[in-house]
Amino acid sequence: MSSEFKLRDLGFVHYFLGIEVQPTSIGLMLRQHKYTLDILTLVGMLSCKPVDTSISTSKATILPDLLFSDATHFHQIVGALQYLTFMCLDIFFVVNKVYQFMHAPIDSYWAAVKLILRYLKGTTSHGLHITRSPSFALHVFTDVDWADNVDDRKSTGGYLVFFGQMPISWKS
């Protein structure tokens, strides 16, 4: 019996660069549960109340606001969230929106970061399930929002590429 089957029977979780890899009966489950909990602990939000959706800052404008008192802490948390987007694709856009203001973090963007963290609190068990696919079909989905950002009038776009049933490339 190979070690692969032993891992499946025992349900071991392996860690690789902060990503949990857990064999299942039909593939692999990838998630960052422990990493997310570590971020919540670092911010002191481990027992926060989760929210159902991450925020959308696409309509937010840059308003005069007070500079956030601890820019280093802001940089540390937003950088950690940036790494978390490998497994949490649903926060990719909002984290990158907040990341744009790393040079001068303001209180309202720290509030946005805290809302992202509250969303993550409710999704700590989510992840990517990688399975074998009998299909070798390539499917591509794309979307674009032309000049909708009121701050800079830049367009946003994204794509998702599937090989069979598995996502292999994406951009948001």
N, C-alpha and C positions, 0 to 999 in steps of 0.2 A: 504494500500500500504506500503510495507516494505521500510526501509531506503535505501536498496540497489538500488531499482528502482529510488528513489529520487536522489541519487547520480549520477546515469547514466543520468537522465534527465537534471540535472544542470551542469554536467561535472566538479565536484569538483576534485581538485588534493590534495591528502594527502601525507604527508612526513613521512617516517620512516627511521631513521638512514641515512639521506641524499639521500634516494632513493624516487623518485616521483612515487606515485601509482595513476593512473588515471583509473577509471572504463570506459569501452567502452561498446558498445552494444553487443559485443561477448566475452568479457573477461576483462583482466586488461592489462594496458600498464605500464611497469616499465622502468624508465630511470633516469639519473642523470644530467639533463639539467642544473639546477641551480648550482649544485656542480661543473660541468665543467666550467661554466661561472665564478664562484668564483675563481677557480684555475687560469684561464686566466687573471682575474683582478689582482690577487696577483702577477703575474709575469709581468704584464703590457703589455699583449699580447691580450687584448680584441678586439682590432681592427686590429689584424694581418691578413695577407692574408692566407686563408686555402689552404692546399695541398690535393691531391686526395688519396694518400696512406700513411700509416704509414711506417716508415723505417724498413728495416730488417738489423739487426746487426749480423746475423749469420755468415757472411763472414768477419766481422771486426776483425782486430787483435789488440792486445794491443801494442800500439806504445808509445815511450816516448813522453810525452806532459806536458804542464804546469799544475800544480794543479789549480783547479778552486778556485777563490779568496774567495768565500763565501760558505764554505762547509755546514754550517747550512741551508742556503737557498736551496742548492742542496738537502739535506736530506729532507727538508720540502716538496718540490715540488715532488720529486720522491716518497715519502711516500704517498702523496695525490693521485698520479697517481696509486699507488699500490691499493688503496681502490677503485679507479675508475674502475679497471679491473673486478669488479663484474658484471657490466652491459655492459662494452665495451670489449667483449671477443677478438675482433680483435687487441687490443693493448697488450694483455696479454704477449706474447713472448718478444716483444721489451722492455716493461717496466721492466720485470724481468731480461732481459739482462743488462739494465742500472743499475738496483738495485744491481747487483753483484759487482758494483764498488763504493758502498756507503762509503767504508773505506778510499778511496783516490780518490775523484772525480776529473776528469781532464776536461780541456776545451772542448775537442772533445766530451765527453759524455754529457756535458751541451748543446752542439750544437744538439746532438741527442734528448735530452729532449725537446728542443725548436721545433724540427721538429715533435715530437709526439704531442706537444701542437697545432701546426699549423694544424695537421690532425684532432685533436679533435674539433677545431674551425668549421670545415666543417661538423661535425657529431653530433652536440649538440642535435639535435632532434631525433637521433636514440635511440632505446631501445629494450627491450624484450616484445613481445606481448604474453601474456599467455591466451590461449583459452581452452575451453572444447574440449575433443577429444572423438569420439565414439569408438576409437580403444584402446585396452589395450596391443597392441604389443610392445615388447621391442626390440629396435634396437641399436646396438653399432657400432660405427665407430672408427677406430684407425689408427694412422700413426706413423712412426718412421724414424729418420734420423740417421743412424749409423755413429758415430765418425766424423761428418762433421765439428764440431767446431775446427778451426785451433789453437785456444788458448790452449784448454785443452783436445782435442780429446774425449770429452764426447758425448754420444749420446743424442738426444732429442726425445721426443715422446709425444704423447697426445692421448686423447680419448674423445668421445662425446657419451653420452647415452641418447636415446629418449624413453619416455614412451608415446606411441601414437604419437602425433605430437609435444609434448613438450620436450625440453631438460631438463633433471633432474640432470645430473652430467656431469662434464667436467674437463679436465686437459690439460694444454698445456705445 
